[in-house]
Amino acid sequence: MTLLAALGLVACGGDQKTPEEPEGPMENAGEKVDEAAEDTGEAAEEAADEADEAVEDAADKTEDAADEAQEETDDGDGE
């Protein structure tokens, strides 16, 4: 009986690797959609970063212009 149980365990515990199934057309299409979505996300993030930099540059220029205007106003007071 013990021998029968041991043989049963050996039979069940053998190499259970299954050969990889070839990818079908739907799986290939799904992978391409995933890649496109990832590329789109990366492009959107890059565009947002560039827009953020442009806004910061514009804010800096506006602040500089306001400072210059204030200096001109202060110099023209006659004080």
Secondary structure as UniProt FT lines:
FT   HELIX           2..12
FT   HELIX           25..75
FT   TURN            76..77
//
